[in-house]
Amino acid sequence: MMERGTEFHERALLVPLTPLSIHLTAVFMKAPEGYIAFVEELPGANTQADTLEGARENLNEAVTLVLEANRVLAEESIAGAEVIREKLIVSAA
């Protein structure tokens, strides 16, 4: 008998990992101390830096950290529950 919550993990081993490509909108605003940056579609993904290039690098890291943190929170909230996980492909205009 399969344990709860293991179906996705077992099936995932059969599927080769592929890079994820998501198109988000980065917004950069000039400020007296440099640049402020955020992602329109991802609350919490924001940063600042002295230069535009630094803000771009920091924003990339901020997005990664927000997604990782959201995954941890989701895992904690469904711990022990029987769930179905599927890949989600979103098409936006």
A tleap script that builds the chain and sets N, CA, C and O, in Angstrom:
source leaprc.protein.ff14SB
mol = sequence {
  NMET MET GLU ARG GLY THR GLU PHE HIE GLU
  ARG ALA LEU LEU VAL PRO LEU THR PRO LEU
  SER ILE HIE LEU THR ALA VAL PHE MET LYS
  ALA PRO GLU GLY TYR ILE ALA PHE VAL GLU
  GLU LEU PRO GLY ALA ASN THR GLN ALA ASP
  THR LEU GLU GLY ALA ARG GLU ASN LEU ASN
  GLU ALA VAL THR LEU VAL LEU GLU ALA ASN
  ARG VAL LEU ALA GLU GLU SER ILE ALA GLY
  ALA GLU VAL ILE ARG GLU LYS LEU ILE VAL
  SER ALA CALA
}
set mol.1.N position { 0.838 -1.181 0.000 }
set mol.1.CA position { 0.000 0.000 0.000 }
set mol.1.C position { 0.889 1.253 0.000 }
set mol.1.O position { 1.860 1.338 0.752 }
set mol.2.N position { 0.547 2.197 -0.835 }
set mol.2.CA position { 1.331 3.424 -0.953 }
set mol.2.C position { 0.999 4.365 0.200 }
set mol.2.O position { -0.165 4.493 0.581 }
set mol.3.N position { 2.009 5.020 0.754 }
set mol.3.CA position { 1.798 5.975 1.820 }
set mol.3.C position { 1.146 7.231 1.261 }
set mol.3.O position { 1.271 7.537 0.075 }
set mol.4.N position { 0.454 7.948 2.126 }
set mol.4.CA position { -0.178 9.206 1.707 }
set mol.4.C position { 0.855 10.199 1.220 }
set mol.4.O position { 1.937 10.326 1.794 }
set mol.5.N position { 0.510 10.897 0.158 }
set mol.5.CA position { 1.353 11.980 -0.325 }
set mol.5.C position { 2.574 11.545 -1.108 }
set mol.5.O position { 3.407 12.384 -1.453 }
set mol.6.N position { 2.709 10.251 -1.402 }
set mol.6.CA position { 3.914 9.803 -2.100 }
set mol.6.C position { 3.712 9.636 -3.594 }
set mol.6.O position { 4.690 9.483 -4.326 }
set mol.7.N position { 2.488 9.660 -4.066 }
set mol.7.CA position { 2.227 9.416 -5.481 }
set mol.7.C position { 2.991 10.384 -6.379 }
set mol.7.O position { 3.624 9.964 -7.348 }
set mol.8.N position { 2.936 11.652 -6.068 }
set mol.8.CA position { 3.614 12.652 -6.906 }
set mol.8.C position { 5.108 12.391 -6.950 }
set mol.8.O position { 5.712 12.419 -8.022 }
set mol.9.N position { 5.709 12.136 -5.794 }
set mol.9.CA position { 7.148 11.952 -5.726 }
set mol.9.C position { 7.590 10.724 -6.515 }
set mol.9.O position { 8.613 10.762 -7.199 }
set mol.10.N position { 6.829 9.636 -6.425 }
set mol.10.CA position { 7.184 8.443 -7.177 }
set mol.10.C position { 7.039 8.672 -8.673 }
set mol.10.O position { 7.897 8.250 -9.449 }
set mol.11.N position { 5.970 9.332 -9.085 }
set mol.11.CA position { 5.774 9.618 -10.506 }
set mol.11.C position { 6.818 10.604 -11.013 }
set mol.11.O position { 7.273 10.501 -12.152 }
set mol.12.N position { 7.198 11.559 -10.168 }
set mol.12.CA position { 8.155 12.580 -10.575 }
set mol.12.C position { 9.500 11.967 -10.925 }
set mol.12.O position { 10.226 12.516 -11.753 }
set mol.13.N position { 9.846 10.847 -10.316 }
set mol.13.CA position { 11.120 10.206 -10.613 }
set mol.13.C position { 11.171 9.694 -12.044 }
set mol.13.O position { 12.252 9.509 -12.602 }
set mol.14.N position { 10.010 9.466 -12.637 }
set mol.14.CA position { 9.956 8.948 -13.997 }
set mol.14.C position { 10.014 10.049 -15.047 }
set mol.14.O position { 10.224 9.768 -16.227 }
set mol.15.N position { 9.831 11.287 -14.635 }
set mol.15.CA position { 9.779 12.414 -15.561 }
set mol.15.C position { 11.094 13.176 -15.482 }
set mol.15.O position { 11.482 13.613 -14.398 }
set mol.16.N position { 11.790 13.346 -16.605 }
set mol.16.CA position { 13.037 14.116 -16.553 }
set mol.16.C position { 12.762 15.566 -16.185 }
set mol.16.O position { 11.768 16.147 -16.618 }
set mol.17.N position { 13.644 16.143 -15.386 }
set mol.17.CA position { 13.494 17.534 -14.991 }
set mol.17.C position { 13.838 18.444 -16.159 }
set mol.17.O position { 14.822 18.220 -16.864 }
set mol.18.N position { 13.034 19.455 -16.356 }
set mol.18.CA position { 13.289 20.429 -17.416 }
set mol.18.C position { 13.290 21.814 -16.795 }
set mol.18.O position { 12.629 22.040 -15.782 }
set mol.19.N position { 14.024 22.742 -17.392 }
set mol.19.CA position { 14.037 24.109 -16.851 }
set mol.19.C position { 12.647 24.729 -16.913 }
set mol.19.O position { 11.883 24.482 -17.847 }
set mol.20.N position { 12.337 25.519 -15.928 }
set mol.20.CA position { 11.062 26.205 -15.853 }
set mol.20.C position { 11.210 27.586 -16.460 }
set mol.20.O position { 12.164 28.304 -16.159 }
set mol.21.N position { 10.283 27.954 -17.303 }
set mol.21.CA position { 10.325 29.271 -17.916 }
set mol.21.C position { 9.011 29.982 -17.631 }
set mol.21.O position { 7.948 29.562 -18.086 }
set mol.22.N position { 9.103 31.055 -16.878 }
set mol.22.CA position { 7.935 31.866 -16.547 }
set mol.22.C position { 8.263 33.298 -16.943 }
set mol.22.O position { 9.369 33.776 -16.689 }
set mol.23.N position { 7.330 33.967 -17.550 }
set mol.23.CA position { 7.542 35.360 -17.935 }
set mol.23.C position { 6.859 36.259 -16.915 }
set mol.23.O position { 5.635 36.255 -16.788 }
set mol.24.N position { 7.660 37.029 -16.191 }
set mol.24.CA position { 7.161 37.951 -15.183 }
set mol.24.C position { 7.565 39.364 -15.571 }
set mol.24.O position { 8.416 39.560 -16.439 }
set mol.25.N position { 6.953 40.344 -14.924 }
set mol.25.CA position { 7.251 41.740 -15.227 }
set mol.25.C position { 8.039 42.361 -14.081 }
set mol.25.O position { 7.526 42.526 -12.974 }
set mol.26.N position { 9.302 42.705 -14.366 }
set mol.26.CA position { 10.148 43.382 -13.391 }
set mol.26.C position { 9.972 44.887 -13.576 }
set mol.26.O position { 9.960 45.393 -14.699 }
set mol.27.N position { 9.836 45.586 -12.460 }
set mol.27.CA position { 9.687 47.039 -12.489 }
set mol.27.C position { 10.856 47.631 -11.706 }
set mol.27.O position { 11.126 47.232 -10.574 }
set mol.28.N position { 11.546 48.593 -12.329 }
set mol.28.CA position { 12.687 49.259 -11.705 }
set mol.28.C position { 12.380 50.747 -11.616 }
set mol.28.O position { 11.982 51.370 -12.599 }
set mol.29.N position { 12.569 51.308 -10.425 }
set mol.29.CA position { 12.318 52.726 -10.221 }
set mol.29.C position { 13.595 53.376 -9.698 }
set mol.29.O position { 14.210 52.890 -8.749 }
set mol.30.N position { 13.980 54.472 -10.326 }
set mol.30.CA position { 15.140 55.231 -9.875 }
set mol.30.C position { 14.777 55.916 -8.569 }
set mol.30.O position { 13.714 56.525 -8.444 }
set mol.31.N position { 15.678 55.808 -7.599 }
set mol.31.CA position { 15.494 56.447 -6.301 }
set mol.31.C position { 16.787 57.178 -5.953 }
set mol.31.O position { 17.826 56.894 -6.550 }
set mol.32.N position { 16.749 58.106 -5.009 }
set mol.32.CA position { 17.963 58.847 -4.658 }
set mol.32.C position { 19.134 57.942 -4.268 }
set mol.32.O position { 20.291 58.273 -4.527 }
set mol.33.N position { 18.833 56.807 -3.649 }
set mol.33.CA position { 19.894 55.907 -3.213 }
set mol.33.C position { 20.222 54.802 -4.225 }
set mol.33.O position { 21.036 53.929 -3.924 }
set mol.34.N position { 19.616 54.817 -5.400 }
set mol.34.CA position { 19.887 53.801 -6.422 }
set mol.34.C position { 18.621 53.401 -7.143 }
set mol.34.O position { 17.956 54.233 -7.759 }
set mol.35.N position { 18.284 52.104 -7.064 }
set mol.35.CA position { 17.100 51.577 -7.744 }
set mol.35.C position { 16.292 50.707 -6.800 }
set mol.35.O position { 16.843 49.969 -5.982 }
set mol.36.N position { 14.993 50.805 -6.926 }
set mol.36.CA position { 14.048 49.938 -6.234 }
set mol.36.C position { 13.450 49.036 -7.302 }
set mol.36.O position { 13.146 49.495 -8.403 }
set mol.37.N position { 13.280 47.763 -6.988 }
set mol.37.CA position { 12.765 46.820 -7.980 }
set mol.37.C position { 11.735 45.891 -7.347 }
set mol.37.O position { 11.840 45.535 -6.173 }
set mol.38.N position { 10.733 45.502 -8.146 }
set mol.38.CA position { 9.752 44.521 -7.708 }
set mol.38.C position { 9.184 43.796 -8.914 }
set mol.38.O position { 9.359 44.224 -10.055 }
set mol.39.N position { 8.504 42.696 -8.646 }
set mol.39.CA position { 7.844 41.914 -9.698 }
set mol.39.C position { 6.344 42.111 -9.544 }
set mol.39.O position { 5.780 41.840 -8.485 }
set mol.40.N position { 5.704 42.583 -10.606 }
set mol.40.CA position { 4.268 42.879 -10.551 }
set mol.40.C position { 3.434 41.669 -10.152 }
set mol.40.O position { 2.491 41.799 -9.372 }
set mol.41.N position { 3.767 40.507 -10.674 }
set mol.41.CA position { 2.936 39.318 -10.500 }
set mol.41.C position { 3.265 38.498 -9.255 }
set mol.41.O position { 2.595 37.502 -8.979 }
set mol.42.N position { 4.289 38.903 -8.499 }
set mol.42.CA position { 4.724 38.071 -7.372 }
set mol.42.C position { 4.927 38.917 -6.120 }
set mol.42.O position { 6.027 39.416 -5.882 }
set mol.43.N position { 3.871 39.084 -5.316 }
set mol.43.CA position { 4.004 39.871 -4.095 }
set mol.43.C position { 5.148 39.345 -3.228 }
set mol.43.O position { 5.327 38.135 -3.088 }
set mol.44.N position { 5.902 40.246 -2.662 }
set mol.44.CA position { 7.015 39.866 -1.809 }
set mol.44.C position { 8.345 39.823 -2.518 }
set mol.44.O position { 9.390 39.808 -1.867 }
set mol.45.N position { 8.331 39.804 -3.842 }
set mol.45.CA position { 9.582 39.798 -4.607 }
set mol.45.C position { 9.952 41.244 -4.896 }
set mol.45.O position { 9.549 41.814 -5.910 }
set mol.46.N position { 10.726 41.827 -3.991 }
set mol.46.CA position { 11.158 43.212 -4.162 }
set mol.46.C position { 12.543 43.376 -3.559 }
set mol.46.O position { 12.957 42.592 -2.705 }
set mol.47.N position { 13.253 44.398 -4.011 }
set mol.47.CA position { 14.623 44.613 -3.564 }
set mol.47.C position { 15.064 46.019 -3.903 }
set mol.47.O position { 14.285 46.815 -4.427 }
set mol.48.N position { 16.307 46.322 -3.605 }
set mol.48.CA position { 16.904 47.597 -4.009 }
set mol.48.C position { 18.398 47.400 -4.157 }
set mol.48.O position { 18.959 46.434 -3.639 }
set mol.49.N position { 19.043 48.320 -4.867 }
set mol.49.CA position { 20.489 48.261 -5.069 }
set mol.49.C position { 20.988 49.621 -5.521 }
set mol.49.O position { 20.204 50.488 -5.906 }
set mol.50.N position { 22.293 49.796 -5.470 }
set mol.50.CA position { 22.911 51.056 -5.901 }
set mol.50.C position { 22.825 51.250 -7.410 }
set mol.50.O position { 22.721 52.378 -7.892 }
set mol.51.N position { 22.868 50.127 -8.164 }
set mol.51.CA position { 22.874 50.202 -9.630 }
set mol.51.C position { 21.715 49.409 -10.204 }
set mol.51.O position { 21.127 48.565 -9.528 }
set mol.52.N position { 21.394 49.689 -11.454 }
set mol.52.CA position { 20.337 48.947 -12.144 }
set mol.52.C position { 20.723 47.481 -12.280 }
set mol.52.O position { 19.895 46.598 -12.057 }
set mol.53.N position { 21.964 47.216 -12.641 }
set mol.53.CA position { 22.422 45.826 -12.779 }
set mol.53.C position { 22.332 45.097 -11.436 }
set mol.53.O position { 21.916 43.940 -11.378 }
set mol.54.N position { 22.723 45.779 -10.364 }
set mol.54.CA position { 22.612 45.183 -9.035 }
set mol.54.C position { 21.176 44.888 -8.663 }
set mol.54.O position { 20.891 43.854 -8.060 }
set mol.55.N position { 20.269 45.783 -9.016 }
set mol.55.CA position { 18.843 45.565 -8.745 }
set mol.55.C position { 18.324 44.366 -9.528 }
set mol.55.O position { 17.517 43.593 -9.013 }
set mol.56.N position { 18.780 44.205 -10.770 }
set mol.56.CA position { 18.370 43.042 -11.574 }
set mol.56.C position { 18.838 41.743 -10.915 }
set mol.56.O position { 18.070 40.788 -10.800 }
set mol.57.N position { 20.091 41.713 -10.489 }
set mol.57.CA position { 20.633 40.515 -9.840 }
set mol.57.C position { 19.890 40.223 -8.541 }
set mol.57.O position { 19.513 39.081 -8.278 }
set mol.58.N position { 19.684 41.249 -7.740 }
set mol.58.CA position { 18.975 41.070 -6.474 }
set mol.58.C position { 17.542 40.611 -6.681 }
set mol.58.O position { 17.030 39.800 -5.909 }
set mol.59.N position { 16.891 41.125 -7.720 }
set mol.59.CA position { 15.502 40.749 -7.979 }
set mol.59.C position { 15.406 39.290 -8.391 }
set mol.59.O position { 14.473 38.592 -7.994 }
set mol.60.N position { 16.355 38.827 -9.177 }
set mol.60.CA position { 16.377 37.415 -9.562 }
set mol.60.C position { 16.474 36.537 -8.316 }
set mol.60.O position { 15.768 35.535 -8.199 }
set mol.61.N position { 17.347 36.915 -7.393 }
set mol.61.CA position { 17.494 36.167 -6.147 }
set mol.61.C position { 16.226 36.261 -5.300 }
set mol.61.O position { 15.813 35.273 -4.693 }
set mol.62.N position { 15.609 37.437 -5.254 }
set mol.62.CA position { 14.383 37.618 -4.475 }
set mol.62.C position { 13.263 36.716 -4.993 }
set mol.62.O position { 12.527 36.128 -4.200 }
set mol.63.N position { 13.131 36.602 -6.309 }
set mol.63.CA position { 12.106 35.736 -6.891 }
set mol.63.C position { 12.358 34.291 -6.478 }
set mol.63.O position { 11.433 33.591 -6.068 }
set mol.64.N position { 13.590 33.849 -6.582 }
set mol.64.CA position { 13.940 32.478 -6.195 }
set mol.64.C position { 13.597 32.232 -4.731 }
set mol.64.O position { 13.016 31.199 -4.397 }
set mol.65.N position { 13.950 33.167 -3.858 }
set mol.65.CA position { 13.686 33.008 -2.432 }
set mol.65.C position { 12.188 32.992 -2.115 }
set mol.65.O position { 11.743 32.209 -1.276 }
set mol.66.N position { 11.413 33.845 -2.775 }
set mol.66.CA position { 9.964 33.874 -2.548 }
set mol.66.C position { 9.337 32.545 -2.983 }
set mol.66.O position { 8.501 31.993 -2.267 }
set mol.67.N position { 9.731 32.036 -4.137 }
set mol.67.CA position { 9.176 30.766 -4.611 }
set mol.67.C position { 9.563 29.614 -3.691 }
set mol.67.O position { 8.736 28.750 -3.402 }
set mol.68.N position { 10.804 29.593 -3.233 }
set mol.68.CA position { 11.233 28.549 -2.298 }
set mol.68.C position { 10.465 28.635 -0.983 }
set mol.68.O position { 10.024 27.616 -0.451 }
set mol.69.N position { 10.305 29.844 -0.461 }
set mol.69.CA position { 9.578 30.025 0.799 }
set mol.69.C position { 8.111 29.605 0.647 }
set mol.69.O position { 7.551 28.973 1.543 }
set mol.70.N position { 7.494 29.952 -0.478 }
set mol.70.CA position { 6.099 29.565 -0.715 }
set mol.70.C position { 5.957 28.046 -0.792 }
set mol.70.O position { 4.973 27.484 -0.312 }
set mol.71.N position { 6.945 27.384 -1.399 }
set mol.71.CA position { 6.899 25.921 -1.485 }
set mol.71.C position { 6.984 25.310 -0.085 }
set mol.71.O position { 6.237 24.381 0.222 }
set mol.72.N position { 7.865 25.807 0.753 }
set mol.72.CA position { 8.004 25.303 2.122 }
set mol.72.C position { 6.701 25.502 2.889 }
set mol.72.O position { 6.228 24.585 3.561 }
set mol.73.N position { 6.120 26.697 2.791 }
set mol.73.CA position { 4.853 26.969 3.483 }
set mol.73.C position { 3.742 26.039 2.997 }
set mol.73.O position { 2.945 25.546 3.796 }
set mol.74.N position { 3.693 25.804 1.690 }
set mol.74.CA position { 2.670 24.912 1.139 }
set mol.74.C position { 2.879 23.490 1.638 }
set mol.74.O position { 1.920 22.819 2.017 }
set mol.75.N position { 4.126 23.023 1.640 }
set mol.75.CA position { 4.432 21.675 2.126 }
set mol.75.C position { 4.008 21.517 3.583 }
set mol.75.O position { 3.433 20.496 3.960 }
set mol.76.N position { 4.291 22.523 4.394 }
set mol.76.CA position { 3.911 22.466 5.808 }
set mol.76.C position { 2.398 22.430 5.968 }
set mol.76.O position { 1.884 21.728 6.839 }
set mol.77.N position { 1.684 23.177 5.141 }
set mol.77.CA position { 0.228 23.253 5.292 }
set mol.77.C position { -0.475 21.976 4.836 }
set mol.77.O position { -1.604 21.723 5.256 }
set mol.78.N position { 0.157 21.169 3.993 }
set mol.78.CA position { -0.484 19.932 3.523 }
set mol.78.C position { 0.179 18.683 4.097 }
set mol.78.O position { -0.148 17.570 3.687 }
set mol.79.N position { 1.091 18.850 5.025 }
set mol.79.CA position { 1.790 17.707 5.611 }
set mol.79.C position { 0.795 16.686 6.140 }
set mol.79.O position { -0.107 17.021 6.908 }
set mol.80.N position { 0.966 15.439 5.722 }
set mol.80.CA position { 0.108 14.358 6.178 }
set mol.80.C position { -1.193 14.222 5.415 }
set mol.80.O position { -1.918 13.247 5.615 }
set mol.81.N position { -1.509 15.164 4.552 }
set mol.81.CA position { -2.766 15.107 3.796 }
set mol.81.C position { -2.565 14.321 2.507 }
set mol.81.O position { -1.468 14.285 1.950 }
set mol.82.N position { -3.618 13.708 2.052 }
set mol.82.CA position { -3.584 13.033 0.768 }
set mol.82.C position { -3.848 14.090 -0.303 }
set mol.82.O position { -4.912 14.708 -0.326 }
set mol.83.N position { -2.888 14.289 -1.174 }
set mol.83.CA position { -3.004 15.335 -2.184 }
set mol.83.C position { -2.690 14.767 -3.559 }
set mol.83.O position { -2.069 13.712 -3.687 }
set mol.84.N position { -3.124 15.477 -4.567 }
set mol.84.CA position { -2.777 15.170 -5.957 }
set mol.84.C position { -1.984 16.351 -6.467 }
set mol.84.O position { -2.434 17.493 -6.367 }
set mol.85.N position { -0.825 16.096 -7.004 }
set mol.85.CA position { 0.009 17.166 -7.556 }
set mol.85.C position { 0.108 16.958 -9.059 }
set mol.85.O position { 0.303 15.841 -9.537 }
set mol.86.N position { -0.031 18.053 -9.793 }
set mol.86.CA position { 0.085 18.027 -11.239 }
set mol.86.C position { 0.882 19.219 -11.690 }
set mol.86.O position { 0.909 20.252 -11.021 }
set mol.87.N position { 1.533 19.078 -12.826 }
set mol.87.CA position { 2.178 20.236 -13.433 }
set mol.87.C position { 1.100 21.178 -13.916 }
set mol.87.O position { 0.063 20.748 -14.422 }
set mol.88.N position { 1.347 22.461 -13.759 }
set mol.88.CA position { 0.396 23.480 -14.179 }
set mol.88.C position { 1.054 24.326 -15.242 }
set mol.88.O position { 2.101 24.928 -15.008 }
set mol.89.N position { 0.449 24.372 -16.398 }
set mol.89.CA position { 0.958 25.205 -17.485 }
set mol.89.C position { -0.034 26.336 -17.674 }
set mol.89.O position { -1.202 26.108 -17.989 }
set mol.90.N position { 0.441 27.556 -17.478 }
set mol.90.CA position { -0.419 28.732 -17.562 }
set mol.90.C position { -0.122 29.470 -18.840 }
set mol.90.O position { 1.031 29.792 -19.127 }
set mol.91.N position { -1.150 29.738 -19.604 }
set mol.91.CA position { -1.003 30.529 -20.817 }
set mol.91.C position { -1.652 31.879 -20.581 }
set mol.91.O position { -2.842 31.967 -20.276 }
set mol.92.N position { -0.870 32.916 -20.722 }
set mol.92.CA position { -1.393 34.260 -20.512 }
set mol.92.C position { -1.140 35.091 -21.761 }
set mol.92.O position { -0.188 34.852 -22.504 }
set mol.93.N position { -1.991 36.050 -21.973 }
set mol.93.CA position { -1.862 36.905 -23.154 }
set mol.93.C position { -0.741 37.891 -22.976 }
set mol.93.O position { -0.481 38.698 -23.869 }
savepdb mol mol.pdb
quit
